[in-house]
Amino acid sequence: QFYVKYCSLIRLKRYHSMEAVNDTPIFVFKLAVPKTQKLAFEGVFKGVDSLTQDTLGQLSLVREDLRNILNTENLVASLSAIEKYLPSLFGLQQAAESLPSEFSKWLRVIWNTPIGSRNFSSAFASPSFHFEVVMGLLTVIVLYRNRACEHLKEALLGGGDFEELSKNVAQLLCKAAGVAQYVAVERIPRWVAKPDTPLPESCAETFLALESICLAEAQQLAIRKGVLKGTSASVLAKLSRDVMDKFDFANKQLTLVSSPGNPVLPPLMSYCMSSGQLWQGITFRLVSQDLYNSGKFGAAVGALRDGQMSLPPRDSTLELFQNLYTAERNVNEKLFAQFSRENDTIYFEVVEKVPLPEGRSLIKPVLFDAPQAFP
């Protein structure tokens, strides 16, 4: 089960008018840390002077340290190693672009790719420095996300102040989102000679999806804090709609780059789809609670009815979502029975179809400050 580990799931209850329950799930998808094979830069560039050879040899040692540390799964040490490596890599890639192609014709970059499922166990090889840069930045994204998982576990199970501890989680997810945005906008367009073999990691859509997933997961924390502070169901519904939209967007982007030859990791696809469906159901419930509290009883019943229809049958490929769907459906059905009974016996309002509100985001990516290329 290398591909998915859920840090934790918290189910909080807060009672609104007439005991309407608000449950807020929090989860973060844990990707496998990319691994790479040895690469000696001094053996790639032929015909350069001795001083350049020495510099390339030193860079190879820094990369080898990174390779070994990534194999240990030590997230803090891995982040430190990749941050040490990136400035020199950026400088080398920049210099290589100005050299004749024969100088780097022996280049062979090899990584295990965590998004394209075909190349996780069987590594992908590319003769491109762009692949090395993109995979290095993808490694940063994964390490930030997995550190967020560790902090989330502490926030949920450590018994401390959730609001304070969750700041680290949100910050790491927003930093990961910023790196993903940078790759999609700045790095992928520069990668012109992409591999003929399908590779999701070479597509901007993949990194736009990762950005959206990170922001959706961070927004869940904002909703949780809103619940604790007694934020109105109206505001929570807009925040919930934004989470739903972001997961839906990520699912669509990943679908675009998935192919029979190299499909996107199926659990990641299922995670995005299932999360979008779950948060759609939650959004309808929050809308219903807001309408009920505003005295719009027929519309409140209609929103719950639509929420029931938005939740899929028990056929999700991830067992976690089977339980979440069931729990959300049970809460919905309880409220639906209560609101319907009151409307049928007291208010006699027409049961209306209610549109969902526009989403509202409280979370933004932390813009990635690309390291100064080291010559």
C-alpha positions in Angstrom: 0.0 0.0 0.0 2.8 2.4 -0.9 0.6 4.8 -2.7 -1.7 6.0 -0.1 -1.6 6.6 3.7 -4.1 8.8 5.4 -2.8 10.8 8.3 -6.0 10.8 10.1 -9.7 11.6 9.9 -11.4 13.7 12.4 -15.2 13.9 12.8 -16.4 16.9 14.8 -19.9 17.6 15.7 -21.5 21.0 16.3 -25.2 21.6 16.8 -27.0 24.3 14.9 -30.7 25.1 15.2 -32.9 22.0 15.7 -29.8 19.8 16.3 -28.5 20.0 12.8 -25.1 18.3 12.8 -22.0 19.5 11.0 -19.3 16.9 10.4 -16.0 18.1 8.9 -13.6 15.4 7.6 -9.9 16.3 7.3 -7.5 14.2 5.3 -4.3 14.5 3.2 -3.2 12.0 0.5 0.4 10.8 1.1 2.4 10.3 -2.1 5.4 8.1 -2.3 8.7 10.0 -2.2 10.4 9.8 -5.6 13.6 7.8 -5.8 16.4 8.3 -8.3 19.5 6.4 -9.6 23.1 7.6 -9.6 24.1 10.3 -12.0 27.7 11.4 -12.5 27.7 14.8 -14.3 31.4 14.8 -14.9 30.9 11.7 -17.1 28.1 13.4 -19.1 29.9 16.5 -20.3 32.8 15.5 -22.5 35.5 18.0 -23.6 35.1 20.5 -20.8 38.1 22.0 -18.9 39.4 20.5 -15.7 38.0 23.2 -13.5 34.5 22.5 -14.9 35.1 18.8 -14.4 35.9 19.4 -10.7 32.7 21.5 -10.3 30.6 18.8 -12.0 32.2 16.2 -9.7 31.2 18.2 -6.6 27.6 18.6 -7.9 27.5 14.8 -8.5 28.5 14.3 -4.8 25.7 16.6 -3.7 23.2 14.7 -5.8 24.5 11.4 -4.5 23.9 12.6 -0.9 20.4 13.5 -1.9 19.8 10.1 -3.5 21.0 8.3 -0.4 18.9 10.5 2.0 15.7 10.0 -0.1 16.1 6.3 0.4 16.0 6.7 4.1 12.5 8.3 4.1 13.8 11.0 6.5 11.6 13.9 5.4 13.5 16.7 7.2 16.9 15.5 6.0 15.5 15.0 2.5 14.1 18.6 2.4 17.5 20.0 3.5 19.3 17.9 0.9 17.0 18.9 -2.0 17.2 22.6 -1.1 21.0 22.3 -1.1 21.0 20.6 -4.6 18.5 22.8 -6.5 20.6 26.0 -6.9 23.4 24.1 -8.5 21.0 22.1 -10.6 19.3 25.2 -11.9 22.7 26.7 -12.8 23.8 23.5 -14.6 20.5 23.3 -16.5 20.8 26.9 -17.5 24.4 26.4 -18.7 23.6 23.2 -20.5 20.9 25.0 -22.6 23.7 27.1 -24.2 26.0 24.2 -25.0 25.9 22.2 -28.3 23.9 19.0 -27.9 26.9 16.7 -28.2 28.1 18.0 -24.8 25.3 16.3 -23.0 24.5 13.4 -25.4 25.4 10.9 -22.7 22.9 12.3 -20.2 20.6 9.7 -18.7 18.3 10.9 -15.8 16.4 8.1 -14.0 13.6 8.6 -11.5 10.7 6.6 -10.1 7.6 8.7 -10.8 4.9 8.9 -8.1 2.1 10.1 -10.3 2.4 7.9 -13.3 1.8 4.5 -11.9 3.7 2.6 -14.6 7.0 4.1 -13.6 6.8 3.8 -9.8 8.3 0.3 -9.6 10.1 0.5 -13.0 12.0 3.7 -13.2 11.7 6.2 -16.1 14.8 7.3 -18.0 15.2 10.6 -19.9 18.1 12.3 -21.7 16.8 15.7 -20.5 17.8 18.2 -17.8 14.3 19.4 -17.8 13.2 16.0 -16.4 15.8 16.3 -13.6 14.6 19.8 -12.7 10.9 18.8 -12.8 11.5 15.7 -10.7 13.5 17.6 -8.2 10.7 20.1 -7.8 8.1 17.3 -7.6 10.2 15.8 -4.8 9.9 19.1 -2.9 6.1 19.0 -3.4 5.9 15.4 -2.1 8.2 16.1 0.9 6.1 19.2 1.9 2.9 17.2 1.7 4.2 14.3 3.7 5.5 16.7 6.3 2.0 18.1 6.4 0.8 14.6 7.1 3.1 14.3 10.1 2.0 17.6 11.5 -1.7 16.8 10.9 -1.4 13.6 12.9 0.1 15.6 15.7 -2.6 18.2 15.5 -5.4 15.6 15.6 -4.0 13.1 18.0 -1.4 15.0 20.0 -3.9 16.6 22.4 -2.5 20.1 21.8 -4.1 23.3 20.5 -5.5 22.3 17.1 -5.7 25.8 15.7 -2.0 26.5 16.5 -0.7 23.1 15.4 -2.7 23.1 12.1 -1.0 26.3 11.0 2.1 24.2 10.2 -0.1 21.8 8.1 -1.7 24.7 6.1 1.7 26.4 5.6 3.3 23.2 4.2 0.4 22.5 1.9 0.3 26.1 0.6 4.1 25.9 0.0 3.6 22.7 -1.9 0.9 24.4 -3.9 3.2 27.2 -4.7 5.9 24.9 -6.1 3.3 23.0 -8.1 2.1 26.3 -9.6 5.7 27.3 -10.5 6.3 24.0 -12.3 3.1 24.2 -14.3 3.6 27.9 -15.3 7.4 28.3 -15.5 9.1 24.9 -16.0 6.8 22.7 -18.0 6.5 25.2 -20.9 10.4 25.2 -21.2 10.4 21.5 -21.6 10.0 21.3 -25.4 11.4 18.0 -26.3 9.3 15.9 -24.1 9.4 12.0 -24.0 7.4 10.1 -26.6 6.3 7.7 -23.8 3.3 9.0 -21.9 4.5 10.6 -18.7 2.1 12.5 -16.5 5.0 14.3 -14.7 5.8 16.1 -18.0 2.4 17.7 -18.2 1.3 21.1 -16.7 -2.2 19.6 -15.9 -0.6 17.2 -13.4 0.9 20.1 -11.4 -2.2 22.2 -11.7 -4.0 19.2 -10.2 -1.5 18.9 -7.4 -1.8 22.6 -6.6 -5.6 22.3 -6.4 -5.4 19.2 -4.2 -3.0 21.0 -1.8 -5.3 24.0 -1.5 -8.4 21.9 -1.1 -6.8 20.0 1.8 -5.7 23.2 3.4 -9.2 24.7 3.1 -10.5 21.7 5.1 -8.5 23.1 8.0 -10.1 26.5 7.6 -13.6 24.9 7.7 -12.7 22.9 10.8 -11.6 26.2 12.5 -14.8 27.8 11.4 -16.8 25.0 13.0 -15.0 25.5 16.3 -15.6 29.3 16.2 -19.3 28.9 15.4 -19.1 30.3 11.9 -22.5 30.4 10.2 -23.6 27.6 8.0 -23.9 30.1 5.1 -20.2 30.9 5.2 -19.2 27.2 5.8 -21.2 26.2 2.7 -19.2 28.6 0.5 -15.9 27.2 1.9 -17.2 23.7 1.4 -18.2 24.4 -2.2 -14.6 25.6 -2.8 -13.2 22.3 -1.6 -15.6 20.4 -3.8 -14.7 22.5 -6.8 -10.9 22.1 -6.3 -11.1 18.3 -6.0 -13.3 18.2 -9.1 -10.8 20.4 -11.0 -7.9 18.2 -9.9 -9.8 15.0 -11.0 -10.5 16.5 -14.5 -6.8 17.6 -14.9 -5.5 14.2 -14.0 -8.0 12.5 -16.3 -6.6 14.5 -19.2 -3.0 13.2 -18.6 -3.9 9.6 -17.7 -3.4 7.1 -20.5 -3.6 3.3 -20.9 0.1 3.2 -21.4 0.8 5.1 -18.1 -2.3 5.8 -16.1 -2.3 8.3 -13.2 -2.1 6.5 -9.9 -5.6 5.0 -9.5 -5.9 5.7 -5.8 -5.1 9.4 -6.4 -7.7 9.6 -9.1 -10.2 7.9 -6.8 -9.3 10.2 -3.9 -10.0 13.3 -5.9 -13.3 12.0 -7.3 -14.5 10.7 -4.0 -13.5 13.8 -2.1 -15.4 16.0 -4.6 -18.5 13.9 -4.2 -18.3 13.9 -0.4 -17.8 17.6 -0.2 -20.7 18.1 -2.6 -22.9 16.2 -0.1 -21.6 18.3 2.8 -22.2 21.5 0.9 -25.8 20.6 0.2 -26.3 19.8 3.9 -24.7 23.1 5.1 -26.9 25.0 2.6 -30.0 23.2 4.0 -29.0 24.1 7.6 -28.6 27.8 6.5 -32.0 27.8 4.8 -33.7 26.1 7.8 -32.2 28.7 10.2 -33.5 31.4 7.8 -37.0 30.0 7.9 -37.0 28.7 4.3 -38.2 25.2 5.2 -39.3 23.8 1.8 -35.9 24.9 0.3 -34.1 23.3 3.2 -35.8 19.9 2.4 -34.9 20.3 -1.3 -31.3 20.9 -0.5 -31.1 17.8 1.6 -32.8 15.8 -1.1 -30.2 16.9 -3.7 -27.5 16.1 -1.2 -28.7 12.5 -0.9 -28.7 12.2 -4.7 -25.1 13.6 -4.9 -23.6 10.9 -2.7 -22.8 7.8 -4.8 -23.8 4.2 -3.9 -21.4 2.1 -1.8 -19.0 1.3 -4.6 -16.1 3.6 -3.9 -12.7 2.1 -4.5 -11.3 3.5 -1.3 -12.7 2.0 1.9 -12.3 5.2 3.8 -14.8 6.9 1.6 -17.3 4.0 2.0 -17.4 4.9 5.7 -17.6 8.7 5.0 -20.4 8.3 2.5 -22.3 6.2 5.0 -21.8 8.7 7.8 -22.8 11.7 5.7 -25.8 9.8 4.3 -26.9 9.0 7.8 -26.7 12.6 9.0 -28.5 13.8 5.8 -31.3 11.2 6.3 -31.8 12.2 9.9 -32.1 15.9 9.0 -34.2 15.1 6.0 -36.7 13.2 8.1 -36.9 16.0 10.7 -37.2 18.9 8.2 -39.7 17.0 6.0 -41.9 16.2 9.0 -41.9 19.8 10.1 -42.6 21.1 6.7 -45.4 18.6 6.0 -47.2 19.3 9.3 -46.4 23.0 10.1 -45.0 25.1 7.3 -46.5 23.5 4.1 -43.8 25.1 1.8 -43.1 23.9 -1.7 -40.0 21.7 -1.8 -37.6 23.6 -4.1 -34.4 22.7 -6.0 -31.7 24.9 -4.6 -28.5 25.9 -6.4 -25.2 25.6 -4.5 -23.5 28.9 -3.6 -20.4 30.1 -5.3 -17.3 28.8 -3.6 -15.1 31.0 -1.4 -11.4 30.3 -0.9 -9.5 31.4 2.2 -6.3 29.7 1.1 -3.7 30.9 -1.4 -0.5 29.2 -2.6 2.8 30.5 -1.1 4.6 31.6 -4.2 7.7 29.6 -4.8 10.9 31.7 -4.7 13.1 29.8 -7.3 16.7 29.5 -6.0 19.3 31.6 -7.6 21.1 29.5 -10.2 24.5 28.7 -8.8 27.2 28.7 -11.6 
